[in-house]
Amino acid sequence: MYHIIINPSSCTGKGIHTWHRIKGELDRQSVPYKSYLTTHFGHGRQLAEQICQASTEPVKLIIVGGDGTINEVINGIPDLDKVNIGYIPAGSSNDLGRSLGLSKDPLLNLNNILQCRQVRLMDVGVITGSDKKETRFLISSGAGYDASVCQEALKSSLKTFLNHLKLGKLTYILLAIKQIFAKPFMNGEVSADGGAFTEYHRILLITTMIQKYEGGGMKMAPDADPNDGLLSICMVHGLSKLLIFFLLPTLLFGKHTRFKGVETFHCRELAVRLSRPEVIHVDGECPGDMKEYKIICQHNELQLLQ
């Protein structure tokens, strides 16, 4: 039995059309399943929790939607060890699908899930703020510039318009250009793996990656490996806004890491203390502002049907 959570509104209606194709194939193959359509923000989390609590057997859970949908679902699962997850991308950015090399054909992804004989293990990031609340992420978490892009994209009518034209990824590019000049720099301190804090000024972003891509195809962490048990950190600091603007295209190809002012490293745990609360994103969703937070990598925590 497969449980399938679908976000029908993902990518301005792409989710429901993708689900209709998947449903037809499931019925054709006589695959047993139960389906659940999300109706509001946070509903995926609620559904995942209800499904897991009602089951005494290991759960096979398929998610149809975007990066935000799968983030909701994994945060609703009480125990990841008891769930095998299949993912069929149907969002506007689909950074997780891109990083994992998933097909753009939902039926091919479905059949790979149904025919899977051995799960793929994948790392999970966990961010904890001063309130001690833990939030999981599969792609990335960031403070500063990329979080501001995500926050504006979530409420932007431009994203809806471009999704209708099948140009949803262009949303992030346009907002990325705008936010270079709109987002103030940050100041703060960073510690890796319990070491001493290092102070930084004029910080554009502090991004923690599990996968290679975020923001609709920006190759923020070209060396990230979702199975190495490590967080891939990218910090940009001490650069002028004008120089950052000209460096922006290099993000598309992962070539930004060669420039002075772009600092990258790997660690199992990252602690950040900012001079003021800043918007934080997890997999493109923005749960709130944080001044201090810690991120850890849980090695091979997710069991992926692929």
Disulfide bonds with the S-S distance in Angstrom:
none
